[in-house]
């Protein structure tokens, strides 16, 4: 059976926070020194859909056989130098057993379509410098890595690279 046939992408609910936390925790466990402290660093997972809606965004989950195996959020960028309308993706995680099967790509295409519908000129993201597979994925989606890195001052001593993807505006139809 082809996995995409059984996959379902839907907007997350506040009740999906535990499943998304499990995705993040498992992904972090793959890297030395990458620690997961939900209470201290991920309080938004307690009401994850409400959190992103409050920021003017949305978070989606991908399900296989009713289990959440992926997540991706889209919201207005908080980068000070962002052009107005620029969107940012966060919470991009896919369970290890479901990777390389088109799930992250389907989540990304859902977010890109939403960003384009909003008229966003660009999608940005920040990714841990250790997440080399994620970097390759973003680059296959057309993202370009920016200059420099930022330090998060978190328990994992995280540094992140910036990535950006310019969007082609959708044609405007005349009524």
Chimera marker file (.cmm) of the C-alpha trace (Angstrom):
<marker_set name="trace">
<marker id="1" x="0.000" y="0.000" z="0.000" r="1" g="1" b="0" radius="0.5"/>
<marker id="2" x="1.297" y="3.467" z="-0.870" r="1" g="1" b="0" radius="0.5"/>
<marker id="3" x="1.597" y="5.538" z="2.309" r="1" g="1" b="0" radius="0.5"/>
<marker id="4" x="0.223" y="8.759" z="0.813" r="1" g="1" b="0" radius="0.5"/>
<marker id="5" x="-3.083" y="7.024" z="0.151" r="1" g="1" b="0" radius="0.5"/>
<marker id="6" x="-3.544" y="6.419" z="3.893" r="1" g="1" b="0" radius="0.5"/>
<marker id="7" x="-2.233" y="9.819" z="4.994" r="1" g="1" b="0" radius="0.5"/>
<marker id="8" x="-4.615" y="12.516" z="6.117" r="1" g="1" b="0" radius="0.5"/>
<marker id="9" x="-3.632" y="16.158" z="6.769" r="1" g="1" b="0" radius="0.5"/>
<marker id="10" x="-5.918" y="18.224" z="8.951" r="1" g="1" b="0" radius="0.5"/>
<marker id="11" x="-5.757" y="21.369" z="11.074" r="1" g="1" b="0" radius="0.5"/>
<marker id="12" x="-4.523" y="20.470" z="14.534" r="1" g="1" b="0" radius="0.5"/>
<marker id="13" x="-6.722" y="20.859" z="17.582" r="1" g="1" b="0" radius="0.5"/>
<marker id="14" x="-5.658" y="21.837" z="21.075" r="1" g="1" b="0" radius="0.5"/>
<marker id="15" x="-5.949" y="18.144" z="21.924" r="1" g="1" b="0" radius="0.5"/>
<marker id="16" x="-3.083" y="17.313" z="19.529" r="1" g="1" b="0" radius="0.5"/>
<marker id="17" x="-0.485" y="18.932" z="21.791" r="1" g="1" b="0" radius="0.5"/>
<marker id="18" x="0.595" y="15.664" z="23.404" r="1" g="1" b="0" radius="0.5"/>
<marker id="19" x="1.065" y="13.951" z="20.032" r="1" g="1" b="0" radius="0.5"/>
<marker id="20" x="3.073" y="16.902" z="18.685" r="1" g="1" b="0" radius="0.5"/>
<marker id="21" x="5.152" y="16.924" z="21.881" r="1" g="1" b="0" radius="0.5"/>
<marker id="22" x="5.925" y="13.236" z="21.332" r="1" g="1" b="0" radius="0.5"/>
<marker id="23" x="7.089" y="14.005" z="17.763" r="1" g="1" b="0" radius="0.5"/>
<marker id="24" x="9.376" y="16.783" z="18.976" r="1" g="1" b="0" radius="0.5"/>
<marker id="25" x="10.762" y="14.773" z="21.879" r="1" g="1" b="0" radius="0.5"/>
<marker id="26" x="11.553" y="11.812" z="19.620" r="1" g="1" b="0" radius="0.5"/>
<marker id="27" x="13.248" y="14.052" z="17.047" r="1" g="1" b="0" radius="0.5"/>
<marker id="28" x="15.349" y="15.771" z="19.709" r="1" g="1" b="0" radius="0.5"/>
<marker id="29" x="16.410" y="12.373" z="21.111" r="1" g="1" b="0" radius="0.5"/>
<marker id="30" x="18.143" y="11.668" z="17.794" r="1" g="1" b="0" radius="0.5"/>
<marker id="31" x="20.753" y="14.355" z="18.531" r="1" g="1" b="0" radius="0.5"/>
<marker id="32" x="23.348" y="14.571" z="21.302" r="1" g="1" b="0" radius="0.5"/>
<marker id="33" x="22.661" y="17.455" z="23.647" r="1" g="1" b="0" radius="0.5"/>
<marker id="34" x="19.246" y="18.231" z="22.178" r="1" g="1" b="0" radius="0.5"/>
<marker id="35" x="16.964" y="18.221" z="25.216" r="1" g="1" b="0" radius="0.5"/>
<marker id="36" x="13.179" y="18.409" z="25.385" r="1" g="1" b="0" radius="0.5"/>
<marker id="37" x="11.592" y="20.284" z="28.299" r="1" g="1" b="0" radius="0.5"/>
<marker id="38" x="7.946" y="20.790" z="27.414" r="1" g="1" b="0" radius="0.5"/>
<marker id="39" x="6.974" y="22.871" z="30.433" r="1" g="1" b="0" radius="0.5"/>
<marker id="40" x="9.892" y="25.298" z="30.157" r="1" g="1" b="0" radius="0.5"/>
<marker id="41" x="10.319" y="25.623" z="26.410" r="1" g="1" b="0" radius="0.5"/>
<marker id="42" x="7.116" y="24.425" z="24.714" r="1" g="1" b="0" radius="0.5"/>
<marker id="43" x="4.169" y="25.702" z="26.797" r="1" g="1" b="0" radius="0.5"/>
<marker id="44" x="2.252" y="26.461" z="23.579" r="1" g="1" b="0" radius="0.5"/>
<marker id="45" x="1.703" y="22.710" z="23.164" r="1" g="1" b="0" radius="0.5"/>
<marker id="46" x="-0.859" y="22.826" z="25.982" r="1" g="1" b="0" radius="0.5"/>
<marker id="47" x="-3.254" y="24.633" z="23.593" r="1" g="1" b="0" radius="0.5"/>
<marker id="48" x="-1.359" y="24.364" z="20.319" r="1" g="1" b="0" radius="0.5"/>
<marker id="49" x="-4.132" y="25.215" z="17.859" r="1" g="1" b="0" radius="0.5"/>
<marker id="50" x="-5.267" y="28.193" z="19.958" r="1" g="1" b="0" radius="0.5"/>
<marker id="51" x="-1.669" y="29.390" z="20.235" r="1" g="1" b="0" radius="0.5"/>
<marker id="52" x="-1.163" y="29.502" z="16.474" r="1" g="1" b="0" radius="0.5"/>
<marker id="53" x="-4.624" y="30.938" z="15.820" r="1" g="1" b="0" radius="0.5"/>
<marker id="54" x="-3.783" y="33.711" z="18.315" r="1" g="1" b="0" radius="0.5"/>
<marker id="55" x="-0.687" y="34.497" z="16.248" r="1" g="1" b="0" radius="0.5"/>
<marker id="56" x="-2.747" y="34.642" z="13.043" r="1" g="1" b="0" radius="0.5"/>
<marker id="57" x="-1.536" y="31.215" z="11.976" r="1" g="1" b="0" radius="0.5"/>
<marker id="58" x="-2.468" y="27.563" z="11.783" r="1" g="1" b="0" radius="0.5"/>
<marker id="59" x="-0.858" y="24.246" z="12.609" r="1" g="1" b="0" radius="0.5"/>
<marker id="60" x="-1.561" y="21.046" z="10.721" r="1" g="1" b="0" radius="0.5"/>
<marker id="61" x="-0.960" y="17.422" z="11.599" r="1" g="1" b="0" radius="0.5"/>
<marker id="62" x="-0.526" y="14.435" z="9.323" r="1" g="1" b="0" radius="0.5"/>
<marker id="63" x="-2.164" y="11.187" z="10.386" r="1" g="1" b="0" radius="0.5"/>
<marker id="64" x="-1.625" y="7.603" z="9.363" r="1" g="1" b="0" radius="0.5"/>
<marker id="65" x="-4.227" y="5.136" z="10.590" r="1" g="1" b="0" radius="0.5"/>
<marker id="66" x="-5.467" y="7.742" z="13.072" r="1" g="1" b="0" radius="0.5"/>
<marker id="67" x="-2.042" y="8.370" z="14.638" r="1" g="1" b="0" radius="0.5"/>
<marker id="68" x="-0.333" y="11.763" z="14.373" r="1" g="1" b="0" radius="0.5"/>
<marker id="69" x="2.957" y="11.246" z="12.519" r="1" g="1" b="0" radius="0.5"/>
<marker id="70" x="3.783" y="14.795" z="11.447" r="1" g="1" b="0" radius="0.5"/>
<marker id="71" x="3.211" y="18.470" z="12.144" r="1" g="1" b="0" radius="0.5"/>
<marker id="72" x="3.869" y="21.854" z="10.574" r="1" g="1" b="0" radius="0.5"/>
<marker id="73" x="2.735" y="25.350" z="11.570" r="1" g="1" b="0" radius="0.5"/>
<marker id="74" x="2.472" y="28.541" z="9.510" r="1" g="1" b="0" radius="0.5"/>
<marker id="75" x="2.174" y="31.998" z="11.037" r="1" g="1" b="0" radius="0.5"/>
<marker id="76" x="3.202" y="35.593" z="10.330" r="1" g="1" b="0" radius="0.5"/>
<marker id="77" x="6.964" y="36.022" z="10.604" r="1" g="1" b="0" radius="0.5"/>
<marker id="78" x="8.299" y="37.665" z="13.754" r="1" g="1" b="0" radius="0.5"/>
<marker id="79" x="11.588" y="38.602" z="12.078" r="1" g="1" b="0" radius="0.5"/>
<marker id="80" x="12.140" y="42.343" z="12.387" r="1" g="1" b="0" radius="0.5"/>
<marker id="81" x="13.527" y="42.580" z="8.842" r="1" g="1" b="0" radius="0.5"/>
<marker id="82" x="10.694" y="40.622" z="7.206" r="1" g="1" b="0" radius="0.5"/>
<marker id="83" x="8.638" y="42.223" z="4.461" r="1" g="1" b="0" radius="0.5"/>
<marker id="84" x="5.041" y="42.688" z="5.665" r="1" g="1" b="0" radius="0.5"/>
<marker id="85" x="2.994" y="39.565" z="5.003" r="1" g="1" b="0" radius="0.5"/>
<marker id="86" x="5.978" y="37.225" z="5.226" r="1" g="1" b="0" radius="0.5"/>
<marker id="87" x="5.086" y="33.880" z="6.790" r="1" g="1" b="0" radius="0.5"/>
<marker id="88" x="7.170" y="31.552" z="8.903" r="1" g="1" b="0" radius="0.5"/>
<marker id="89" x="6.968" y="27.800" z="9.293" r="1" g="1" b="0" radius="0.5"/>
<marker id="90" x="7.693" y="26.091" z="12.605" r="1" g="1" b="0" radius="0.5"/>
<marker id="91" x="6.977" y="22.795" z="14.348" r="1" g="1" b="0" radius="0.5"/>
<marker id="92" x="8.109" y="20.798" z="11.300" r="1" g="1" b="0" radius="0.5"/>
<marker id="93" x="8.416" y="17.251" z="12.611" r="1" g="1" b="0" radius="0.5"/>
<marker id="94" x="7.745" y="13.785" z="11.182" r="1" g="1" b="0" radius="0.5"/>
<marker id="95" x="8.082" y="10.570" z="13.145" r="1" g="1" b="0" radius="0.5"/>
<marker id="96" x="11.182" y="8.592" z="12.243" r="1" g="1" b="0" radius="0.5"/>
<marker id="97" x="9.139" y="5.598" z="11.037" r="1" g="1" b="0" radius="0.5"/>
<marker id="98" x="7.126" y="7.774" z="8.632" r="1" g="1" b="0" radius="0.5"/>
<marker id="99" x="9.978" y="9.764" z="7.084" r="1" g="1" b="0" radius="0.5"/>
<marker id="100" x="10.940" y="9.779" z="3.412" r="1" g="1" b="0" radius="0.5"/>
<marker id="101" x="7.401" y="8.949" z="2.378" r="1" g="1" b="0" radius="0.5"/>
<marker id="102" x="6.137" y="12.365" z="1.315" r="1" g="1" b="0" radius="0.5"/>
<marker id="103" x="4.578" y="13.423" z="4.614" r="1" g="1" b="0" radius="0.5"/>
<marker id="104" x="6.793" y="16.448" z="5.256" r="1" g="1" b="0" radius="0.5"/>
<marker id="105" x="6.408" y="17.472" z="1.606" r="1" g="1" b="0" radius="0.5"/>
<marker id="106" x="2.607" y="17.211" z="1.815" r="1" g="1" b="0" radius="0.5"/>
<marker id="107" x="2.572" y="19.284" z="5.013" r="1" g="1" b="0" radius="0.5"/>
<marker id="108" x="4.865" y="21.855" z="3.405" r="1" g="1" b="0" radius="0.5"/>
<marker id="109" x="2.728" y="22.058" z="0.235" r="1" g="1" b="0" radius="0.5"/>
<marker id="110" x="-0.336" y="22.638" z="2.437" r="1" g="1" b="0" radius="0.5"/>
<marker id="111" x="1.475" y="25.497" z="4.184" r="1" g="1" b="0" radius="0.5"/>
<marker id="112" x="2.806" y="26.948" z="0.937" r="1" g="1" b="0" radius="0.5"/>
<marker id="113" x="-0.682" y="26.994" z="-0.557" r="1" g="1" b="0" radius="0.5"/>
<marker id="114" x="-1.964" y="28.804" z="2.538" r="1" g="1" b="0" radius="0.5"/>
<marker id="115" x="0.902" y="31.313" z="2.430" r="1" g="1" b="0" radius="0.5"/>
<marker id="116" x="0.225" y="32.013" z="-1.231" r="1" g="1" b="0" radius="0.5"/>
<marker id="117" x="-3.507" y="32.411" z="-0.553" r="1" g="1" b="0" radius="0.5"/>
<marker id="118" x="-2.535" y="35.019" z="2.049" r="1" g="1" b="0" radius="0.5"/>
<marker id="119" x="-0.397" y="36.824" z="-0.519" r="1" g="1" b="0" radius="0.5"/>
<marker id="120" x="2.827" y="36.177" z="1.396" r="1" g="1" b="0" radius="0.5"/>
<marker id="121" x="5.915" y="37.295" z="-0.503" r="1" g="1" b="0" radius="0.5"/>
<marker id="122" x="8.128" y="34.802" z="1.301" r="1" g="1" b="0" radius="0.5"/>
<marker id="123" x="8.212" y="31.911" z="3.757" r="1" g="1" b="0" radius="0.5"/>
<marker id="124" x="10.953" y="31.874" z="6.353" r="1" g="1" b="0" radius="0.5"/>
<marker id="125" x="12.108" y="29.366" z="8.907" r="1" g="1" b="0" radius="0.5"/>
<marker id="126" x="14.823" y="28.819" z="11.479" r="1" g="1" b="0" radius="0.5"/>
<marker id="127" x="16.319" y="25.345" z="11.950" r="1" g="1" b="0" radius="0.5"/>
<marker id="128" x="18.750" y="23.874" z="14.433" r="1" g="1" b="0" radius="0.5"/>
<marker id="129" x="22.264" y="23.753" z="12.992" r="1" g="1" b="0" radius="0.5"/>
<marker id="130" x="22.410" y="20.056" z="13.964" r="1" g="1" b="0" radius="0.5"/>
<marker id="131" x="19.360" y="19.007" z="11.908" r="1" g="1" b="0" radius="0.5"/>
<marker id="132" x="21.179" y="18.155" z="8.677" r="1" g="1" b="0" radius="0.5"/>
<marker id="133" x="18.352" y="16.032" z="7.224" r="1" g="1" b="0" radius="0.5"/>
<marker id="134" x="15.965" y="18.944" z="7.765" r="1" g="1" b="0" radius="0.5"/>
<marker id="135" x="18.363" y="21.295" z="5.961" r="1" g="1" b="0" radius="0.5"/>
<marker id="136" x="18.404" y="18.965" z="2.946" r="1" g="1" b="0" radius="0.5"/>
<marker id="137" x="14.610" y="18.742" z="2.978" r="1" g="1" b="0" radius="0.5"/>
<marker id="138" x="14.177" y="22.524" z="3.081" r="1" g="1" b="0" radius="0.5"/>
<marker id="139" x="16.650" y="22.943" z="0.249" r="1" g="1" b="0" radius="0.5"/>
<marker id="140" x="14.760" y="20.407" z="-1.905" r="1" g="1" b="0" radius="0.5"/>
<marker id="141" x="11.655" y="22.539" z="-1.293" r="1" g="1" b="0" radius="0.5"/>
<marker id="142" x="13.484" y="25.563" z="-2.714" r="1" g="1" b="0" radius="0.5"/>
<marker id="143" x="14.561" y="27.280" z="0.500" r="1" g="1" b="0" radius="0.5"/>
<marker id="144" x="17.904" y="29.067" z="0.548" r="1" g="1" b="0" radius="0.5"/>
<marker id="145" x="20.014" y="29.263" z="3.674" r="1" g="1" b="0" radius="0.5"/>
<marker id="146" x="20.708" y="32.797" z="4.813" r="1" g="1" b="0" radius="0.5"/>
<marker id="147" x="23.836" y="34.250" z="6.311" r="1" g="1" b="0" radius="0.5"/>
<marker id="148" x="24.805" y="33.646" z="9.925" r="1" g="1" b="0" radius="0.5"/>
<marker id="149" x="23.033" y="31.904" z="12.767" r="1" g="1" b="0" radius="0.5"/>
<marker id="150" x="21.237" y="32.893" z="15.947" r="1" g="1" b="0" radius="0.5"/>
<marker id="151" x="21.658" y="31.527" z="19.439" r="1" g="1" b="0" radius="0.5"/>
<marker id="152" x="18.490" y="30.609" z="21.325" r="1" g="1" b="0" radius="0.5"/>
<marker id="153" x="19.969" y="30.535" z="24.861" r="1" g="1" b="0" radius="0.5"/>
<marker id="154" x="17.930" y="27.413" z="25.642" r="1" g="1" b="0" radius="0.5"/>
<marker id="155" x="18.729" y="24.237" z="27.582" r="1" g="1" b="0" radius="0.5"/>
<marker id="156" x="20.096" y="22.584" z="24.445" r="1" g="1" b="0" radius="0.5"/>
<marker id="157" x="22.490" y="25.449" z="23.610" r="1" g="1" b="0" radius="0.5"/>
<marker id="158" x="20.770" y="25.685" z="20.227" r="1" g="1" b="0" radius="0.5"/>
<marker id="159" x="22.044" y="27.680" z="17.293" r="1" g="1" b="0" radius="0.5"/>
<marker id="160" x="19.767" y="28.047" z="14.273" r="1" g="1" b="0" radius="0.5"/>
<marker id="161" x="20.278" y="28.822" z="10.603" r="1" g="1" b="0" radius="0.5"/>
<marker id="162" x="17.814" y="31.068" z="8.748" r="1" g="1" b="0" radius="0.5"/>
<marker id="163" x="16.169" y="29.837" z="5.548" r="1" g="1" b="0" radius="0.5"/>
<marker id="164" x="13.865" y="31.665" z="3.137" r="1" g="1" b="0" radius="0.5"/>
<marker id="165" x="11.743" y="30.808" z="0.129" r="1" g="1" b="0" radius="0.5"/>
<marker id="166" x="10.479" y="33.560" z="-2.180" r="1" g="1" b="0" radius="0.5"/>
<marker id="167" x="6.922" y="32.950" z="-3.351" r="1" g="1" b="0" radius="0.5"/>
<marker id="168" x="5.554" y="33.803" z="-6.761" r="1" g="1" b="0" radius="0.5"/>
<marker id="169" x="2.330" y="35.731" z="-6.290" r="1" g="1" b="0" radius="0.5"/>
<marker id="170" x="-0.797" y="34.041" z="-7.552" r="1" g="1" b="0" radius="0.5"/>
<marker id="171" x="-2.291" y="35.760" z="-10.599" r="1" g="1" b="0" radius="0.5"/>
<marker id="172" x="-5.060" y="38.203" z="-9.782" r="1" g="1" b="0" radius="0.5"/>
<marker id="173" x="-8.254" y="37.468" z="-11.650" r="1" g="1" b="0" radius="0.5"/>
<marker id="174" x="-10.425" y="40.314" z="-12.811" r="1" g="1" b="0" radius="0.5"/>
<marker id="175" x="-14.122" y="40.085" z="-12.040" r="1" g="1" b="0" radius="0.5"/>
<link id1="1" id2="2" r="1" g="1" b="0" radius="0.2"/>
<link id1="2" id2="3" r="1" g="1" b="0" radius="0.2"/>
<link id1="3" id2="4" r="1" g="1" b="0" radius="0.2"/>
<link id1="4" id2="5" r="1" g="1" b="0" radius="0.2"/>
<link id1="5" id2="6" r="1" g="1" b="0" radius="0.2"/>
<link id1="6" id2="7" r="1" g="1" b="0" radius="0.2"/>
<link id1="7" id2="8" r="1" g="1" b="0" radius="0.2"/>
<link id1="8" id2="9" r="1" g="1" b="0" radius="0.2"/>
<link id1="9" id2="10" r="1" g="1" b="0" radius="0.2"/>
<link id1="10" id2="11" r="1" g="1" b="0" radius="0.2"/>
<link id1="11" id2="12" r="1" g="1" b="0" radius="0.2"/>
<link id1="12" id2="13" r="1" g="1" b="0" radius="0.2"/>
<link id1="13" id2="14" r="1" g="1" b="0" radius="0.2"/>
<link id1="14" id2="15" r="1" g="1" b="0" radius="0.2"/>
<link id1="15" id2="16" r="1" g="1" b="0" radius="0.2"/>
<link id1="16" id2="17" r="1" g="1" b="0" radius="0.2"/>
<link id1="17" id2="18" r="1" g="1" b="0" radius="0.2"/>
<link id1="18" id2="19" r="1" g="1" b="0" radius="0.2"/>
<link id1="19" id2="20" r="1" g="1" b="0" radius="0.2"/>
<link id1="20" id2="21" r="1" g="1" b="0" radius="0.2"/>
<link id1="21" id2="22" r="1" g="1" b="0" radius="0.2"/>
<link id1="22" id2="23" r="1" g="1" b="0" radius="0.2"/>
<link id1="23" id2="24" r="1" g="1" b="0" radius="0.2"/>
<link id1="24" id2="25" r="1" g="1" b="0" radius="0.2"/>
<link id1="25" id2="26" r="1" g="1" b="0" radius="0.2"/>
<link id1="26" id2="27" r="1" g="1" b="0" radius="0.2"/>
<link id1="27" id2="28" r="1" g="1" b="0" radius="0.2"/>
<link id1="28" id2="29" r="1" g="1" b="0" radius="0.2"/>
<link id1="29" id2="30" r="1" g="1" b="0" radius="0.2"/>
<link id1="30" id2="31" r="1" g="1" b="0" radius="0.2"/>
<link id1="31" id2="32" r="1" g="1" b="0" radius="0.2"/>
<link id1="32" id2="33" r="1" g="1" b="0" radius="0.2"/>
<link id1="33" id2="34" r="1" g="1" b="0" radius="0.2"/>
<link id1="34" id2="35" r="1" g="1" b="0" radius="0.2"/>
<link id1="35" id2="36" r="1" g="1" b="0" radius="0.2"/>
<link id1="36" id2="37" r="1" g="1" b="0" radius="0.2"/>
<link id1="37" id2="38" r="1" g="1" b="0" radius="0.2"/>
<link id1="38" id2="39" r="1" g="1" b="0" radius="0.2"/>
<link id1="39" id2="40" r="1" g="1" b="0" radius="0.2"/>
<link id1="40" id2="41" r="1" g="1" b="0" radius="0.2"/>
<link id1="41" id2="42" r="1" g="1" b="0" radius="0.2"/>
<link id1="42" id2="43" r="1" g="1" b="0" radius="0.2"/>
<link id1="43" id2="44" r="1" g="1" b="0" radius="0.2"/>
<link id1="44" id2="45" r="1" g="1" b="0" radius="0.2"/>
<link id1="45" id2="46" r="1" g="1" b="0" radius="0.2"/>
<link id1="46" id2="47" r="1" g="1" b="0" radius="0.2"/>
<link id1="47" id2="48" r="1" g="1" b="0" radius="0.2"/>
<link id1="48" id2="49" r="1" g="1" b="0" radius="0.2"/>
<link id1="49" id2="50" r="1" g="1" b="0" radius="0.2"/>
<link id1="50" id2="51" r="1" g="1" b="0" radius="0.2"/>
<link id1="51" id2="52" r="1" g="1" b="0" radius="0.2"/>
<link id1="52" id2="53" r="1" g="1" b="0" radius="0.2"/>
<link id1="53" id2="54" r="1" g="1" b="0" radius="0.2"/>
<link id1="54" id2="55" r="1" g="1" b="0" radius="0.2"/>
<link id1="55" id2="56" r="1" g="1" b="0" radius="0.2"/>
<link id1="56" id2="57" r="1" g="1" b="0" radius="0.2"/>
<link id1="57" id2="58" r="1" g="1" b="0" radius="0.2"/>
<link id1="58" id2="59" r="1" g="1" b="0" radius="0.2"/>
<link id1="59" id2="60" r="1" g="1" b="0" radius="0.2"/>
<link id1="60" id2="61" r="1" g="1" b="0" radius="0.2"/>
<link id1="61" id2="62" r="1" g="1" b="0" radius="0.2"/>
<link id1="62" id2="63" r="1" g="1" b="0" radius="0.2"/>
<link id1="63" id2="64" r="1" g="1" b="0" radius="0.2"/>
<link id1="64" id2="65" r="1" g="1" b="0" radius="0.2"/>
<link id1="65" id2="66" r="1" g="1" b="0" radius="0.2"/>
<link id1="66" id2="67" r="1" g="1" b="0" radius="0.2"/>
<link id1="67" id2="68" r="1" g="1" b="0" radius="0.2"/>
<link id1="68" id2="69" r="1" g="1" b="0" radius="0.2"/>
<link id1="69" id2="70" r="1" g="1" b="0" radius="0.2"/>
<link id1="70" id2="71" r="1" g="1" b="0" radius="0.2"/>
<link id1="71" id2="72" r="1" g="1" b="0" radius="0.2"/>
<link id1="72" id2="73" r="1" g="1" b="0" radius="0.2"/>
<link id1="73" id2="74" r="1" g="1" b="0" radius="0.2"/>
<link id1="74" id2="75" r="1" g="1" b="0" radius="0.2"/>
<link id1="75" id2="76" r="1" g="1" b="0" radius="0.2"/>
<link id1="76" id2="77" r="1" g="1" b="0" radius="0.2"/>
<link id1="77" id2="78" r="1" g="1" b="0" radius="0.2"/>
<link id1="78" id2="79" r="1" g="1" b="0" radius="0.2"/>
<link id1="79" id2="80" r="1" g="1" b="0" radius="0.2"/>
<link id1="80" id2="81" r="1" g="1" b="0" radius="0.2"/>
<link id1="81" id2="82" r="1" g="1" b="0" radius="0.2"/>
<link id1="82" id2="83" r="1" g="1" b="0" radius="0.2"/>
<link id1="83" id2="84" r="1" g="1" b="0" radius="0.2"/>
<link id1="84" id2="85" r="1" g="1" b="0" radius="0.2"/>
<link id1="85" id2="86" r="1" g="1" b="0" radius="0.2"/>
<link id1="86" id2="87" r="1" g="1" b="0" radius="0.2"/>
<link id1="87" id2="88" r="1" g="1" b="0" radius="0.2"/>
<link id1="88" id2="89" r="1" g="1" b="0" radius="0.2"/>
<link id1="89" id2="90" r="1" g="1" b="0" radius="0.2"/>
<link id1="90" id2="91" r="1" g="1" b="0" radius="0.2"/>
<link id1="91" id2="92" r="1" g="1" b="0" radius="0.2"/>
<link id1="92" id2="93" r="1" g="1" b="0" radius="0.2"/>
<link id1="93" id2="94" r="1" g="1" b="0" radius="0.2"/>
<link id1="94" id2="95" r="1" g="1" b="0" radius="0.2"/>
<link id1="95" id2="96" r="1" g="1" b="0" radius="0.2"/>
<link id1="96" id2="97" r="1" g="1" b="0" radius="0.2"/>
<link id1="97" id2="98" r="1" g="1" b="0" radius="0.2"/>
<link id1="98" id2="99" r="1" g="1" b="0" radius="0.2"/>
<link id1="99" id2="100" r="1" g="1" b="0" radius="0.2"/>
<link id1="100" id2="101" r="1" g="1" b="0" radius="0.2"/>
<link id1="101" id2="102" r="1" g="1" b="0" radius="0.2"/>
<link id1="102" id2="103" r="1" g="1" b="0" radius="0.2"/>
<link id1="103" id2="104" r="1" g="1" b="0" radius="0.2"/>
<link id1="104" id2="105" r="1" g="1" b="0" radius="0.2"/>
<link id1="105" id2="106" r="1" g="1" b="0" radius="0.2"/>
<link id1="106" id2="107" r="1" g="1" b="0" radius="0.2"/>
<link id1="107" id2="108" r="1" g="1" b="0" radius="0.2"/>
<link id1="108" id2="109" r="1" g="1" b="0" radius="0.2"/>
<link id1="109" id2="110" r="1" g="1" b="0" radius="0.2"/>
<link id1="110" id2="111" r="1" g="1" b="0" radius="0.2"/>
<link id1="111" id2="112" r="1" g="1" b="0" radius="0.2"/>
<link id1="112" id2="113" r="1" g="1" b="0" radius="0.2"/>
<link id1="113" id2="114" r="1" g="1" b="0" radius="0.2"/>
<link id1="114" id2="115" r="1" g="1" b="0" radius="0.2"/>
<link id1="115" id2="116" r="1" g="1" b="0" radius="0.2"/>
<link id1="116" id2="117" r="1" g="1" b="0" radius="0.2"/>
<link id1="117" id2="118" r="1" g="1" b="0" radius="0.2"/>
<link id1="118" id2="119" r="1" g="1" b="0" radius="0.2"/>
<link id1="119" id2="120" r="1" g="1" b="0" radius="0.2"/>
<link id1="120" id2="121" r="1" g="1" b="0" radius="0.2"/>
<link id1="121" id2="122" r="1" g="1" b="0" radius="0.2"/>
<link id1="122" id2="123" r="1" g="1" b="0" radius="0.2"/>
<link id1="123" id2="124" r="1" g="1" b="0" radius="0.2"/>
<link id1="124" id2="125" r="1" g="1" b="0" radius="0.2"/>
<link id1="125" id2="126" r="1" g="1" b="0" radius="0.2"/>
<link id1="126" id2="127" r="1" g="1" b="0" radius="0.2"/>
<link id1="127" id2="128" r="1" g="1" b="0" radius="0.2"/>
<link id1="128" id2="129" r="1" g="1" b="0" radius="0.2"/>
<link id1="129" id2="130" r="1" g="1" b="0" radius="0.2"/>
<link id1="130" id2="131" r="1" g="1" b="0" radius="0.2"/>
<link id1="131" id2="132" r="1" g="1" b="0" radius="0.2"/>
<link id1="132" id2="133" r="1" g="1" b="0" radius="0.2"/>
<link id1="133" id2="134" r="1" g="1" b="0" radius="0.2"/>
<link id1="134" id2="135" r="1" g="1" b="0" radius="0.2"/>
<link id1="135" id2="136" r="1" g="1" b="0" radius="0.2"/>
<link id1="136" id2="137" r="1" g="1" b="0" radius="0.2"/>
<link id1="137" id2="138" r="1" g="1" b="0" radius="0.2"/>
<link id1="138" id2="139" r="1" g="1" b="0" radius="0.2"/>
<link id1="139" id2="140" r="1" g="1" b="0" radius="0.2"/>
<link id1="140" id2="141" r="1" g="1" b="0" radius="0.2"/>
<link id1="141" id2="142" r="1" g="1" b="0" radius="0.2"/>
<link id1="142" id2="143" r="1" g="1" b="0" radius="0.2"/>
<link id1="143" id2="144" r="1" g="1" b="0" radius="0.2"/>
<link id1="144" id2="145" r="1" g="1" b="0" radius="0.2"/>
<link id1="145" id2="146" r="1" g="1" b="0" radius="0.2"/>
<link id1="146" id2="147" r="1" g="1" b="0" radius="0.2"/>
<link id1="147" id2="148" r="1" g="1" b="0" radius="0.2"/>
<link id1="148" id2="149" r="1" g="1" b="0" radius="0.2"/>
<link id1="149" id2="150" r="1" g="1" b="0" radius="0.2"/>
<link id1="150" id2="151" r="1" g="1" b="0" radius="0.2"/>
<link id1="151" id2="152" r="1" g="1" b="0" radius="0.2"/>
<link id1="152" id2="153" r="1" g="1" b="0" radius="0.2"/>
<link id1="153" id2="154" r="1" g="1" b="0" radius="0.2"/>
<link id1="154" id2="155" r="1" g="1" b="0" radius="0.2"/>
<link id1="155" id2="156" r="1" g="1" b="0" radius="0.2"/>
<link id1="156" id2="157" r="1" g="1" b="0" radius="0.2"/>
<link id1="157" id2="158" r="1" g="1" b="0" radius="0.2"/>
<link id1="158" id2="159" r="1" g="1" b="0" radius="0.2"/>
<link id1="159" id2="160" r="1" g="1" b="0" radius="0.2"/>
<link id1="160" id2="161" r="1" g="1" b="0" radius="0.2"/>
<link id1="161" id2="162" r="1" g="1" b="0" radius="0.2"/>
<link id1="162" id2="163" r="1" g="1" b="0" radius="0.2"/>
<link id1="163" id2="164" r="1" g="1" b="0" radius="0.2"/>
<link id1="164" id2="165" r="1" g="1" b="0" radius="0.2"/>
<link id1="165" id2="166" r="1" g="1" b="0" radius="0.2"/>
<link id1="166" id2="167" r="1" g="1" b="0" radius="0.2"/>
<link id1="167" id2="168" r="1" g="1" b="0" radius="0.2"/>
<link id1="168" id2="169" r="1" g="1" b="0" radius="0.2"/>
<link id1="169" id2="170" r="1" g="1" b="0" radius="0.2"/>
<link id1="170" id2="171" r="1" g="1" b="0" radius="0.2"/>
<link id1="171" id2="172" r="1" g="1" b="0" radius="0.2"/>
<link id1="172" id2="173" r="1" g="1" b="0" radius="0.2"/>
<link id1="173" id2="174" r="1" g="1" b="0" radius="0.2"/>
<link id1="174" id2="175" r="1" g="1" b="0" radius="0.2"/>
</marker_set>
